[in-house]
Amino acid sequence: ESAHSLLAEGSGKLQALNEELQRMKLLSGLIEVHGPGIVLMLQDGKPRSNRAFDAERVIIHDYDLQMVVNELIASGAEAISVSGQRVISRTAIRCVGPAIMVNNVPITSPFEVLAIGDPGTLAGALNLPGGYLDDLRATDPTMFRLERKEDVRIPAYTGSTEIRWAKPVQDTGKGKDGAGK
């Protein structure tokens, strides 16, 4: 083979490898993305009385955000962010004092949830009868605003990508029982 054909073959492999790297970065949330989707604004409401139960019901909690994210994932969202924090497989959403931590970054009400996917499907999933927004609508309809958008921009994940404990399994060519495939 000539040096030219070897160079062309190497260049083609490099291009294929780079395309696969870009695809993996896209799937892992490491690059900014845009596309059709929804914008959901959530904010604490006003209690109807001084009873602690009423006050608790009109506060957006960490589990509310987790419920929304889970519903969006289940309905096919390809990218999600909460108040500027990209949600990936390692994202934790938890309450710490008066703030909610997303990717270890404290955020407070109002919360902006962005999701890319089919806008009708995403909005429909959040609006299911007996679902999350149905409950908010009954509690205090001013606590949320949902919009379908032709173009939503979601930032890249910027947290740690360090892996200390997980190691890839080496494929030995044998099945799970070790006796072959």
N, C-alpha and C positions, 0 to 999 in steps of 0.2 A: 504494500500500500504506500501511496505517496504521503509525504508530510502534510500536504494540503488536505487530503481526505481524512487523515487522522485528526487534524485540527478541526475540520468541519464536524466530525463525529463527536469530538470532545466538546465543542461549542454547543451542539445540539443537546448533549447530556447535561451540560451546565445550565442551559435554558430550561430544560425539563425539571431539573433539581430546584432551580430558583422559583419556577411556577408552583411546585409542590410546597416549597417553604412559604410562599405568599399565601397559599390556600390554608396551610396549617396556622399561620398567624391570624388569618381571618377567622377560622374556626375557634381559635383559642382566645379571641378577643384582644389581641395585642396590636391591632390597627384600628384607626377610626373608620367608621362605616356610615353609609347613609342609604336611605331607601324609603319606601312607603311604610306607614305604620300609624301609631297612635301616640298622643300625649295625654297623660292622666295627671291632673293636679289634685293633690290631697292635702287638706288642711284641717287642723283642729276646729271643732265646732263650738257652739255656745251651749252650755248646760241649761236645761229648762227649769231646773230647781237647784237648791243648795245641797241636795242629797248626793253623797259620794258616788252612788251608783250612776246617777245621771252624768256627773262630771267625768267618770271613767269611760262612759260610752262614747263621748264626743272627742276623745283624744285618739289620734292616729298612733298606734303602737308598732313595735318591731314586727309582731306577728301579723299585723295588717299588711305591712309592706311585703312580708314573706309570702302571704296568701296571694297577693296580687302578682308577684313575680312567678310563683308556682303556676297560677292560672295562665299567665302569658306564655310560659314555657310549654305547658300542656296544649295550648292552642296554636303552637307553631312559631312563636317569636324566634327570630334568628339572632337578635341582639337586643339587650335590655340595659338601661342605666337607671339609677335612682339618684336624683339630685347631683348629677354629674359623675357619679361613680359607676363604672362599667361592671355589670354583674357577670361573673364567670363561675366555673365549677367550684372554685375555692372561696368565693365570696361568702362572708358571714354577715347576717343582718341581726343585730342584737341591741338590746336596750342597755345604756349605761347612764344612770342618772337621768337628767332631763333631755338627753340627746339619744339618737339612734345611731349606732356605729354601722357603717357600710364600708367594707374593706378597711376597717380600723380608722375610718375618717368620720368624725362626728357631724351629723346633719340634724336639722330641726325643721319643724313645720314652717311654711308649706313644703311639701315634697313633690318633686317633679319626676314622674316615671315615664320614660320613653321606651318604646318598643318598635322594632322593625319586623314587619311581616304583613300578611294580608289585613288591611285595616278593618274590613268588615268582620272577619273571623275573630280578630283580637278584641274588637269592641263588643261583638256578640258574646264572646266568652265571659267578659267582665260583667255584662248585663244579663246573664242568665237569671231566670226567675228563681228566687231564693238564694242567689249568689251574693258576692261581696258588695257590689254597688247597689243591689236591691235592698240590702240591709242598711247601707248608709243612707239611701234615699228615704227610708222609713224613719231613720234616726234624725238626720239633719241634711237635707239636700244641698246645703251650701258647703258641705265638706268636700265635694269633689266636682271636677269639671273634666269631661272626657271629649277629646277631639280626634277625628280621623285626619291624617295629613298625607299629602302626596310625597313629601320628602322630610324625613326625620334624620338628624345627624346625631350619632352616638359616639362618644369619645372612646379612645383605646383604654384598656386596663393599664394602670400605672403602678400597681402595687408590686410586691415581691414575687419573683418567679423562681426563687431558690427551692430546690428539692434536696432535702437532707436524708430522708428515710426511705423513700420509694426507689426501688431499683427495677430495671426491666427484667422480665423473665426471659431466660435464654431458651430458645426453641430447640429441643433436642431431636425433633422429628418424631417423637413418640406421643401417643395420646395421653389423656389424663391418668390412665391406669399404668402408664409406663411401658405398656406392652406393644405399642405401635398404634398407628392410626386406624 
